[in-house]
Amino acid sequence: MNSEWSLKELYSGYEDPAFLADLERLKELVEAYNEKAAALDAANPAQSIHNQLLAGDAVSEITYKLYSFCSLAESVNSADKNAVAYMEKIEKLLNENTKAATAFEHFVAQVEDLESLIASDELLGEYAYRLRRIKEFAAHKRSEEVEDIIAKLDLSGASAWARQHGYLTSMLKVEYDGKQTTLSAIRNLAYAKEESVRRAAYEAELASYEKIKDAIAFSLNNIK
């Protein structure tokens, strides 16, 4: 019995020409998105928003495929260095869109009669909820420069921490009932009917964190 799912429907591996081609294509689409954001035209807001939405869709579609492949591969093998490396590469590429995305939101927020624009274009109608939300929360949006800085800090802060936390906990062995088991298996015992089982599992989970407390503390201190 095969205990792992097949990812061949996405790519055959990291050396798959299709994977490498899509990765290169993502770079081009990110650049195209930035170029369109730089060309936003207040004299023709409907077309500008239309073009930017299409560019964003193209980036999202290929990103979803690439990132899903890497993420699914990493989920069954947390030591897969290629998966982690490529996910970081994809995140860095997407961060190059941060200033452009913020510029687009500022542009939408400044449109006086957004409802008329939405009614005039089928694609804008499909994105009506998102466009209205952008305008609604415009006052709380930071500048392009600040958003860009935050996005870059996130790569070495929250995102990096989340990846390390996931790696450490996925590899963590828990001593329970005289045997070694995984953290996910222990956490599932939180739903056991017997109170004694739930308590023993909880205490075993807490005890297991002693093995990784130094690495976690070091990471959190660096984020701070």
N, C-alpha and C positions, 0 to 999 in steps of 0.2 A: 504493500500500500504506500502510495506517495504522500508524504506528510507536508509537502510544500506546493504552493500554487505555481502555475506556469506564467512567466512574464513575456513569453515569445510573441504574444499578440501585440505587445508594445515594442520591444526590441529584443534581439537575441543576446545582447550583452553590451558592455561599454565600448567595445571595438566595432560594434555593428555600424556600418556606413550610414544607415538611416539615423541612428542615435547621434553620431557626430555631425551629420548634415543638419539635423534639427537644432542642435546646439549652436551651430554657426548661424542658422536661420534666426534663432532667438536674438542673437547679437544684432542682426540686421533690422529686425522688427522693433527692438528697443531704440535703435537709432532713428528709425522712421517715426516712432511715437514722439521722440524728443523734437524732431524736425517739425512735425505738425503742430506741436505745442508752441514752438517758436513762431509759427506762422498764423496763429489765431488772429482772426480779423474781426474787429468790432463792427465793421461795416457789413459783414455777412455772417452773423452769429450762428444761424441755423446750419449753414454748410460747414462752418468751422467745428461746431459741436458734433455734427454728423461724422466728419472725417476723424475726429479724435476718438469717438466711440468705436469706430471700425478698427482703428489702429490699436486701441486697448483690447478689443476682442481678439485680434490676431495674436497679441502678446500672451493673453491669458490662455488661449487654446493650446498653443505649443508648450507653454510653461506647465500646464496641467499634465500633459503627456510625459514630458521629461521628468518632472518632479515626482510624479506618481511612480514611475519606473524605479527611480533611485530610492524613494521612500519605502516602497514595498520590498525592495531587495534588502534594505537596511533593517526592516522590521523583523526579518527572519534570521538576520546575521548582523548583530549590532557591531561586529568587528570589521564589517565591510568598509575598508578605507576609501575605496573608489566611490561608493555611494555617498559617503560624507563629503568627500572632496568635490564631487559634482554638485551636490545640493548647495554647498557653500558658493560654488561658482555661479550657479543659477541665481542665488539670492543676491550676490554682488551685481550681477547684470540687471536684475530687477530694481535694485537700489538706484541705478543710474536714471531711472524714470521718476524718481521722487520729486525733483524740482519741476519736471514737466507736468506731473499729475497735480501738483499743488497749483501751478499756473493755470491749468485747465479748470480746476475748481473755482479759483478766483475769477476766471473769465465767466463761468456759468453764473456765479453769484452776482456779477455786475449787470447781467441782462435784465432790463427793466420789465419787459413783458414776456416772461418765460413761458407762460401758458399758451400764448399765441404761437411761439416757436414750436412747442411740443405738438400743437394741433396741426402745424404745417408740414411736419415730416414724420413719416411712418416709423423710422428708426428711433427718433426722439420720443415718439409715443410709447415704444416698447420700453424705453429707459426713463419713462416719466417719473416713477417713484424715486429713482436714484437722483435725477436732476433736481427734483423738488427738495430732497433731503440735503443736497449740496448747498442749495440756496438758503435753506432754513438754518443750517449750522455754520454759515459763512463767517459769522461774527466770532466764532470760536476757533477759526483756523489760523494756524501760525503762518509766518512768511515762508516763501520758497527756501530761503537760505537756512532758516531754523529747522524746517522739516527735513532738509537734506542732511544736516548735521545729525539730527536724531536718528535718521535711518542708518547712517554710517556707524554711529555708536551702538546701535542695536545689533549689528553684525558681530561685534566683539563683546557685547554685553548680554542682553537677554536671550538672543538666539543661540549664541555659543553656550550659554549656561544651560539652556533647555536641551541642547544636543548632548552635552556632557552628562546632565542629570539622567537623561534617557538611557545613555550608554551604561552608566554606573549601575542604575537600578535593574536594567535588563540582564546584566551579568551577575547580579548579587545572588548569592546562595543563602538560603534561610534554614536554620536548624529548627526542625519541628517534629515532635513525637519521635525523637531518636533518628530522624532521617534528614537528608538535605532536599530542599525543594526550592521552587522559584518564588520571587516576590509576588508575581501575579497570582500564583496558586494560593499563596497565603492570604492575599487580599480577598480572594473569592470566598474564603471561609468566614468572612464578615457576615455572610448571609446564612450561615448554618443555623439550624433550629436551636441547638444546645448552647446555652450561655457560656458554659465552660469551654466549648470549642472556640467560640468567638473571642473570649478573653485570652485563651492560650495563643491563638493565632496573632492577636494584636500585640501581645507581649513578645512573641517571636519576631514580629516585624520590627518593633522598636529595637530589640537587641541586635538585629542584623545591621542596622544603620551605623553601629559602632565601627564596622569594617570600612565604611566609606566617608565617615564624618570629616576626616582631615581634608580629603579632596574637595568635598562640598564646601567646607568652610573657606578653603583657599580660593575657590572660584567666586564665592559670594563676596569675599573681601576685595577681590580684583574688580568686581562689578561696581562696588561702592567707591 
